[in-house]
Amino acid sequence: MGPRQFINKNMVAIVVVPLIIGAHYGWMHLQTVDVLVSKDDRKKLPQIFQSSEK
């Protein structure tokens, strides 16, 4: 299977997986904006993401 066949066969996964990851990453950063989400309403993030918060 050549690269062209691989891309044509897996185009949906190649497009959708990065979009899902980007949406989750963006949502995580929106949760840290104090103007948009108060500290009382902010949901607890998993431990893996808490190290990147300030």
C-alpha positions as a Markdown table, in Angstrom:
| # | Residue | x | y | z |
|---|---|---|---|---|
| 1 | Met | 0.0 | 0.0 | 0.0 |
| 2 | Gly | 1.5 | 3.3 | -1.1 |
| 3 | Pro | 1.2 | 6.6 | 0.6 |
| 4 | Arg | -1.5 | 7.8 | -1.8 |
| 5 | Gln | -3.7 | 4.7 | -1.1 |
| 6 | Phe | -3.1 | 5.1 | 2.7 |
| 7 | Ile | -4.2 | 8.7 | 2.6 |
| 8 | Asn | -7.2 | 8.0 | 0.4 |
| 9 | Lys | -8.3 | 5.1 | 2.6 |
| 10 | Asn | -7.8 | 6.9 | 5.9 |
| 11 | Met | -8.8 | 10.5 | 5.0 |
| 12 | Val | -11.6 | 10.7 | 7.6 |
| 13 | Ala | -9.3 | 9.7 | 10.4 |
| 14 | Ile | -6.5 | 12.0 | 9.2 |
| 15 | Val | -8.9 | 15.0 | 9.3 |
| 16 | Val | -11.2 | 14.1 | 12.3 |
| 17 | Val | -8.6 | 13.0 | 14.9 |
| 18 | Pro | -6.6 | 16.3 | 14.9 |
| 19 | Leu | -9.9 | 18.2 | 15.0 |
| 20 | Ile | -11.1 | 16.4 | 18.1 |
| 21 | Ile | -7.7 | 16.8 | 19.8 |
| 22 | Gly | -7.7 | 20.5 | 18.9 |
| 23 | Ala | -11.2 | 21.0 | 20.2 |
| 24 | His | -10.4 | 19.4 | 23.5 |
| 25 | Tyr | -7.2 | 21.4 | 23.8 |
| 26 | Gly | -9.0 | 24.7 | 23.0 |
| 27 | Trp | -11.8 | 23.8 | 25.5 |
| 28 | Met | -9.1 | 23.2 | 28.2 |
| 29 | His | -7.6 | 26.6 | 27.6 |
| 30 | Leu | -11.1 | 28.3 | 27.6 |
| 31 | Gln | -11.6 | 26.9 | 31.0 |
| 32 | Thr | -8.6 | 28.8 | 32.3 |
| 33 | Val | -9.8 | 32.3 | 31.2 |
| 34 | Asp | -11.1 | 34.0 | 34.3 |
| 35 | Val | -13.4 | 36.4 | 32.3 |
| 36 | Leu | -15.2 | 33.5 | 30.7 |
| 37 | Val | -15.3 | 31.0 | 33.6 |
| 38 | Ser | -15.2 | 31.9 | 37.3 |
| 39 | Lys | -13.0 | 29.9 | 39.6 |
| 40 | Asp | -16.1 | 28.5 | 41.3 |
| 41 | Asp | -17.6 | 27.2 | 38.1 |
| 42 | Arg | -14.3 | 25.9 | 36.6 |
| 43 | Lys | -14.4 | 22.1 | 36.4 |
| 44 | Lys | -11.5 | 20.1 | 37.7 |
| 45 | Leu | -9.2 | 19.0 | 35.0 |
| 46 | Pro | -7.3 | 15.6 | 35.0 |
| 47 | Gln | -3.9 | 15.6 | 36.7 |
| 48 | Ile | -2.1 | 15.4 | 33.4 |
| 49 | Phe | -3.4 | 18.9 | 32.4 |
| 50 | Gln | -3.0 | 20.6 | 35.8 |
| 51 | Ser | 0.7 | 20.9 | 35.4 |
| 52 | Ser | 0.3 | 23.2 | 32.4 |
| 53 | Glu | -1.9 | 25.7 | 34.3 |
| 54 | Lys | -0.5 | 28.7 | 36.0 |
